[in-house]
Amino acid sequence: MIHNDWKVIVSEQLDQVFGRLVNRSWQRFSEQLHTREIDDLLVGAVITAAVAQGNALIDLNSDGDHHYLRAADRRRRLRRRRRP
C-alpha cells in the first residue's frame, strides 16, 4: 500500500513538472512570435521611410539574425546598403 502511495505522489509531481514545462514552452513560443512580428514591423518601417526619401528597394536578405536592405536613390542613381 505504501509503495502505491509513493507512486501516486511521484506521478503527481511529474505531472506538475510536465505542466510547468508545457506552459513555459507556450510562453517562449508567444515571445518569439511577438519578436518576429515587431521585427517585421520595423523592417517595413525602414523600407517605407527609405522609399519616402526617394529610394527604391532593390534587394532584401536576412541571415536569421540580421536583415540587409539594398536601395537605389532614384534621383541620383546611387546604391546603398543598410542594416536596420
MODELLER restraints for C-alpha pairs under 7 A, 6 or more apart:
rsr = mdl.restraints
at = mdl.atoms
rsr.add(forms.Gaussian(group=physical.xy_distance, feature=features.Distance(at['CA:43:A'], at['CA:84:A']), mean=6.81, stdev=0.5))
rsr.add(forms.Gaussian(group=physical.xy_distance, feature=features.Distance(at['CA:46:A'], at['CA:84:A']), mean=6.91, stdev=0.5))
rsr.add(forms.Gaussian(group=physical.xy_distance, feature=features.Distance(at['CA:54:A'], at['CA:73:A']), mean=6.07, stdev=0.5))
rsr.add(forms.Gaussian(group=physical.xy_distance, feature=features.Distance(at['CA:54:A'], at['CA:74:A']), mean=6.03, stdev=0.5))
rsr.add(forms.Gaussian(group=physical.xy_distance, feature=features.Distance(at['CA:55:A'], at['CA:71:A']), mean=5.92, stdev=0.5))
rsr.add(forms.Gaussian(group=physical.xy_distance, feature=features.Distance(at['CA:55:A'], at['CA:72:A']), mean=5.32, stdev=0.5))
rsr.add(forms.Gaussian(group=physical.xy_distance, feature=features.Distance(at['CA:55:A'], at['CA:73:A']), mean=4.37, stdev=0.5))
rsr.add(forms.Gaussian(group=physical.xy_distance, feature=features.Distance(at['CA:55:A'], at['CA:74:A']), mean=5.58, stdev=0.5))
rsr.add(forms.Gaussian(group=physical.xy_distance, feature=features.Distance(at['CA:56:A'], at['CA:71:A']), mean=5.29, stdev=0.5))
rsr.add(forms.Gaussian(group=physical.xy_distance, feature=features.Distance(at['CA:56:A'], at['CA:72:A']), mean=5.15, stdev=0.5))
rsr.add(forms.Gaussian(group=physical.xy_distance, feature=features.Distance(at['CA:56:A'], at['CA:73:A']), mean=6.36, stdev=0.5))
rsr.add(forms.Gaussian(group=physical.xy_distance, feature=features.Distance(at['CA:56:A'], at['CA:74:A']), mean=6.40, stdev=0.5))
rsr.add(forms.Gaussian(group=physical.xy_distance, feature=features.Distance(at['CA:57:A'], at['CA:70:A']), mean=6.05, stdev=0.5))
rsr.add(forms.Gaussian(group=physical.xy_distance, feature=features.Distance(at['CA:57:A'], at['CA:71:A']), mean=4.37, stdev=0.5))
rsr.add(forms.Gaussian(group=physical.xy_distance, feature=features.Distance(at['CA:57:A'], at['CA:72:A']), mean=6.51, stdev=0.5))
rsr.add(forms.Gaussian(group=physical.xy_distance, feature=features.Distance(at['CA:58:A'], at['CA:70:A']), mean=5.59, stdev=0.5))
rsr.add(forms.Gaussian(group=physical.xy_distance, feature=features.Distance(at['CA:58:A'], at['CA:71:A']), mean=5.30, stdev=0.5))
rsr.add(forms.Gaussian(group=physical.xy_distance, feature=features.Distance(at['CA:58:A'], at['CA:72:A']), mean=6.74, stdev=0.5))
rsr.add(forms.Gaussian(group=physical.xy_distance, feature=features.Distance(at['CA:59:A'], at['CA:69:A']), mean=5.77, stdev=0.5))
rsr.add(forms.Gaussian(group=physical.xy_distance, feature=features.Distance(at['CA:59:A'], at['CA:70:A']), mean=4.85, stdev=0.5))
rsr.add(forms.Gaussian(group=physical.xy_distance, feature=features.Distance(at['CA:59:A'], at['CA:71:A']), mean=6.91, stdev=0.5))
rsr.add(forms.Gaussian(group=physical.xy_distance, feature=features.Distance(at['CA:60:A'], at['CA:68:A']), mean=5.65, stdev=0.5))
rsr.add(forms.Gaussian(group=physical.xy_distance, feature=features.Distance(at['CA:60:A'], at['CA:69:A']), mean=4.59, stdev=0.5))
rsr.add(forms.Gaussian(group=physical.xy_distance, feature=features.Distance(at['CA:60:A'], at['CA:70:A']), mean=6.30, stdev=0.5))
rsr.add(forms.Gaussian(group=physical.xy_distance, feature=features.Distance(at['CA:61:A'], at['CA:67:A']), mean=5.74, stdev=0.5))
rsr.add(forms.Gaussian(group=physical.xy_distance, feature=features.Distance(at['CA:61:A'], at['CA:68:A']), mean=5.07, stdev=0.5))
rsr.add(forms.Gaussian(group=physical.xy_distance, feature=features.Distance(at['CA:61:A'], at['CA:69:A']), mean=6.58, stdev=0.5))
rsr.add(forms.Gaussian(group=physical.xy_distance, feature=features.Distance(at['CA:62:A'], at['CA:68:A']), mean=6.00, stdev=0.5))
rsr.add(forms.Gaussian(group=physical.xy_distance, feature=features.Distance(at['CA:67:A'], at['CA:83:A']), mean=5.86, stdev=0.5))
rsr.add(forms.Gaussian(group=physical.xy_distance, feature=features.Distance(at['CA:67:A'], at['CA:84:A']), mean=6.68, stdev=0.5))
rsr.add(forms.Gaussian(group=physical.xy_distance, feature=features.Distance(at['CA:68:A'], at['CA:82:A']), mean=5.91, stdev=0.5))
rsr.add(forms.Gaussian(group=physical.xy_distance, feature=features.Distance(at['CA:68:A'], at['CA:83:A']), mean=4.86, stdev=0.5))
rsr.add(forms.Gaussian(group=physical.xy_distance, feature=features.Distance(at['CA:69:A'], at['CA:81:A']), mean=5.76, stdev=0.5))
rsr.add(forms.Gaussian(group=physical.xy_distance, feature=features.Distance(at['CA:69:A'], at['CA:82:A']), mean=5.15, stdev=0.5))
rsr.add(forms.Gaussian(group=physical.xy_distance, feature=features.Distance(at['CA:69:A'], at['CA:83:A']), mean=6.17, stdev=0.5))
rsr.add(forms.Gaussian(group=physical.xy_distance, feature=features.Distance(at['CA:70:A'], at['CA:80:A']), mean=5.67, stdev=0.5))
rsr.add(forms.Gaussian(group=physical.xy_distance, feature=features.Distance(at['CA:70:A'], at['CA:81:A']), mean=4.48, stdev=0.5))
rsr.add(forms.Gaussian(group=physical.xy_distance, feature=features.Distance(at['CA:70:A'], at['CA:82:A']), mean=6.27, stdev=0.5))
rsr.add(forms.Gaussian(group=physical.xy_distance, feature=features.Distance(at['CA:71:A'], at['CA:79:A']), mean=5.67, stdev=0.5))
rsr.add(forms.Gaussian(group=physical.xy_distance, feature=features.Distance(at['CA:71:A'], at['CA:80:A']), mean=5.27, stdev=0.5))
rsr.add(forms.Gaussian(group=physical.xy_distance, feature=features.Distance(at['CA:71:A'], at['CA:81:A']), mean=6.40, stdev=0.5))
rsr.add(forms.Gaussian(group=physical.xy_distance, feature=features.Distance(at['CA:72:A'], at['CA:78:A']), mean=5.40, stdev=0.5))
rsr.add(forms.Gaussian(group=physical.xy_distance, feature=features.Distance(at['CA:72:A'], at['CA:79:A']), mean=4.22, stdev=0.5))
rsr.add(forms.Gaussian(group=physical.xy_distance, feature=features.Distance(at['CA:72:A'], at['CA:80:A']), mean=6.13, stdev=0.5))
rsr.add(forms.Gaussian(group=physical.xy_distance, feature=features.Distance(at['CA:73:A'], at['CA:79:A']), mean=6.22, stdev=0.5))
